[in-house]
């Protein structure tokens, strides 16, 4: 599965980053955290709330 991040430049989508992860490794945890790690949390409105879907993936990434 690919996850593409990009910008709109002159009315066209331009890829800036591409993340690839086998679908068999995906879980029900937050999609963005599985691809981008803790960076995905920087602009997330659910960060630190009960709505956060980071689950076990996020717990594994956070330093103890």
Z-matrix of the N, CA and C atoms (Angstrom, degrees):
N
C 1 1.432
C 2 1.522 1 107.59
N 3 1.318 2 116.76 1 137.06
C 4 1.458 3 121.87 2 178.40
C 5 1.522 4 110.46 3 -109.38
N 6 1.303 5 114.86 4 145.04
C 7 1.457 6 122.64 5 174.72
C 8 1.521 7 105.59 6 -127.09
N 9 1.323 8 116.49 7 121.35
C 10 1.457 9 121.31 8 -174.65
C 11 1.527 10 110.18 9 -112.95
N 12 1.323 11 115.74 10 132.82
C 13 1.465 12 122.90 11 175.72
C 14 1.517 13 106.55 12 -112.23
N 15 1.323 14 116.10 13 139.69
C 16 1.448 15 117.98 14 -180.00
C 17 1.505 16 113.08 15 -160.48
N 18 1.314 17 114.29 16 -176.15
C 19 1.455 18 122.81 17 179.38
C 20 1.525 19 108.44 18 -129.00
N 21 1.311 20 115.37 19 160.39
C 22 1.452 21 120.80 20 173.14
C 23 1.531 22 106.91 21 -96.63
N 24 1.319 23 116.26 22 118.97
C 25 1.455 24 122.08 23 179.96
C 26 1.517 25 107.93 24 -124.26
N 27 1.318 26 116.40 25 121.48
C 28 1.468 27 121.54 26 -178.39
C 29 1.523 28 111.67 27 52.37
N 30 1.348 29 115.94 28 39.36
C 31 1.456 30 120.72 29 176.96
C 32 1.515 31 115.21 30 79.19
N 33 1.334 32 117.38 31 5.98
C 34 1.468 33 120.78 32 -179.22
C 35 1.519 34 110.15 33 -123.56
N 36 1.338 35 116.15 34 146.14
C 37 1.459 36 121.96 35 177.80
C 38 1.519 37 109.43 36 -76.10
N 39 1.325 38 116.71 37 128.62
C 40 1.456 39 122.63 38 177.81
C 41 1.523 40 108.12 39 -121.57
N 42 1.338 41 116.92 40 120.23
C 43 1.464 42 121.19 41 178.95
C 44 1.519 43 110.10 42 -66.28
N 45 1.335 44 116.33 43 134.25
C 46 1.452 45 120.56 44 174.94
C 47 1.526 46 111.15 45 -113.79
N 48 1.334 47 116.44 46 -26.21
C 49 1.465 48 121.20 47 178.77
C 50 1.523 49 108.68 48 -151.11
N 51 1.330 50 116.06 49 146.06
C 52 1.459 51 121.28 50 174.77
C 53 1.521 52 107.74 51 -133.14
N 54 1.333 53 115.64 52 127.24
C 55 1.459 54 122.14 53 177.37
C 56 1.517 55 107.74 54 -112.29
N 57 1.320 56 117.03 55 137.92
C 58 1.459 57 121.15 56 178.99
C 59 1.526 58 108.83 57 -126.40
N 60 1.329 59 115.26 58 134.56
C 61 1.463 60 120.79 59 178.34
C 62 1.522 61 107.12 60 -147.84
N 63 1.336 62 117.87 61 133.11
C 64 1.459 63 119.48 62 178.13
C 65 1.530 64 110.73 63 -59.77
N 66 1.306 65 116.68 64 135.79
C 67 1.460 66 120.93 65 -178.06
C 68 1.526 67 111.02 66 -59.87
N 69 1.319 68 117.38 67 -29.38
C 70 1.469 69 120.90 68 -179.94
C 71 1.534 70 111.72 69 -65.37
N 72 1.329 71 118.04 70 -17.89
C 73 1.458 72 122.08 71 179.16
C 74 1.528 73 112.87 72 -95.36
N 75 1.335 74 117.51 73 -6.12
C 76 1.461 75 121.27 74 -179.25
C 77 1.533 76 109.94 75 -75.80
N 78 1.331 77 115.44 76 145.63
C 79 1.466 78 121.09 77 177.44
C 80 1.526 79 108.51 78 -123.17
N 81 1.314 80 116.47 79 -173.49
C 82 1.459 81 119.88 80 177.97
C 83 1.533 82 111.94 81 -83.56
N 84 1.338 83 117.14 82 0.58
C 85 1.465 84 121.00 83 176.03
C 86 1.528 85 109.86 84 -65.66
N 87 1.315 86 116.11 85 169.12
C 88 1.463 87 122.87 86 -179.46
C 89 1.526 88 111.22 87 -48.51
N 90 1.311 89 114.74 88 123.78
C 91 1.461 90 122.77 89 -179.53
C 92 1.531 91 111.09 90 -57.69
N 93 1.315 92 117.09 91 -46.92
C 94 1.469 93 120.59 92 -177.04
C 95 1.528 94 112.17 93 -65.60
N 96 1.320 95 117.70 94 -39.86
C 97 1.467 96 120.68 95 178.94
C 98 1.524 97 110.04 96 -64.01
N 99 1.316 98 117.59 97 -37.14
C 100 1.461 99 120.34 98 179.98
C 101 1.530 100 111.64 99 -65.04
N 102 1.310 101 117.82 100 -29.97
C 103 1.457 102 120.93 101 179.97
C 104 1.523 103 112.99 102 -94.77
N 105 1.330 104 117.97 103 -41.72
C 106 1.455 105 121.27 104 -172.21
C 107 1.520 106 114.94 105 -106.69
N 108 1.315 107 117.54 106 -5.75
C 109 1.456 108 120.04 107 -179.12
C 110 1.517 109 111.74 108 68.90
N 111 1.330 110 116.73 109 -151.02
C 112 1.462 111 121.57 110 -175.76
C 113 1.523 112 112.66 111 -62.98
N 114 1.306 113 117.63 112 -22.76
C 115 1.466 114 121.40 113 178.50
C 116 1.532 115 111.33 114 -58.09
N 117 1.313 116 116.70 115 -31.57
C 118 1.465 117 120.95 116 -179.87
C 119 1.520 118 111.59 117 -63.41
N 120 1.313 119 117.50 118 -26.55
C 121 1.472 120 121.75 119 -177.03
C 122 1.518 121 112.77 120 -77.36
N 123 1.316 122 118.35 121 -19.36
C 124 1.461 123 121.83 122 -173.89
C 125 1.524 124 113.11 123 -56.16
N 126 1.316 125 117.49 124 -38.04
C 127 1.471 126 119.75 125 -177.04
C 128 1.533 127 112.30 126 -116.46
N 129 1.316 128 116.79 127 16.24
C 130 1.466 129 120.48 128 -176.61
C 131 1.531 130 111.65 129 -83.15
N 132 1.321 131 116.22 130 129.27
C 133 1.468 132 120.39 131 179.45
C 134 1.529 133 112.38 132 -72.54
N 135 1.331 134 117.94 133 -17.01
C 136 1.467 135 121.44 134 179.44
C 137 1.532 136 112.07 135 -91.99
N 138 1.295 137 116.94 136 -1.20
C 139 1.467 138 122.14 137 -177.36
C 140 1.526 139 110.71 138 -54.67
N 141 1.317 140 116.40 139 126.48
C 142 1.456 141 122.29 140 176.26
C 143 1.521 142 115.15 141 73.57
N 144 1.322 143 117.46 142 10.82
C 145 1.461 144 120.44 143 179.80
C 146 1.533 145 109.69 144 -113.05
N 147 1.312 146 115.64 145 173.47
C 148 1.460 147 121.04 146 177.73
C 149 1.529 148 111.36 147 -66.77
N 150 1.333 149 117.36 148 -17.80
C 151 1.464 150 121.44 149 179.67
C 152 1.524 151 113.45 150 -81.64
N 153 1.319 152 117.43 151 -9.06
C 154 1.462 153 121.08 152 -179.44
C 155 1.527 154 109.61 153 -59.96
N 156 1.324 155 116.43 154 129.54
C 157 1.463 156 121.30 155 -178.50
C 158 1.515 157 113.59 156 -105.44
N 159 1.328 158 116.79 157 18.95
C 160 1.466 159 121.08 158 -177.15
C 161 1.519 160 113.97 159 -62.88
N 162 1.321 161 117.08 160 -31.97
C 163 1.463 162 122.34 161 175.73
C 164 1.507 163 114.66 162 52.68
N 165 1.316 164 115.35 163 -143.36
C 166 1.463 165 122.08 164 -176.90
C 167 1.521 166 111.83 165 -66.96
N 168 1.320 167 117.37 166 -30.74
C 169 1.468 168 120.63 167 178.49
C 170 1.519 169 109.29 168 -61.37
N 171 1.317 170 117.20 169 -47.47
C 172 1.460 171 121.20 170 -178.59
C 173 1.520 172 110.38 171 -66.18
N 174 1.318 173 118.22 172 -41.48
C 175 1.466 174 121.18 173 178.82
C 176 1.531 175 110.82 174 -59.36
N 177 1.330 176 116.73 175 -38.72
C 178 1.468 177 120.60 176 -178.87
C 179 1.537 178 111.93 177 -70.08
N 180 1.320 179 117.40 178 -26.56
C 181 1.460 180 121.34 179 -177.63
C 182 1.518 181 113.30 180 -85.53
N 183 1.323 182 117.40 181 -27.67
C 184 1.458 183 120.83 182 -175.85
C 185 1.525 184 110.61 183 -73.45
N 186 1.338 185 116.37 184 134.38
C 187 1.474 186 119.50 185 175.95
C 188 1.535 187 109.77 186 -67.40
N 189 1.295 188 116.08 187 146.63
C 190 1.470 189 119.77 188 -178.40
C 191 1.505 190 111.41 189 -82.04
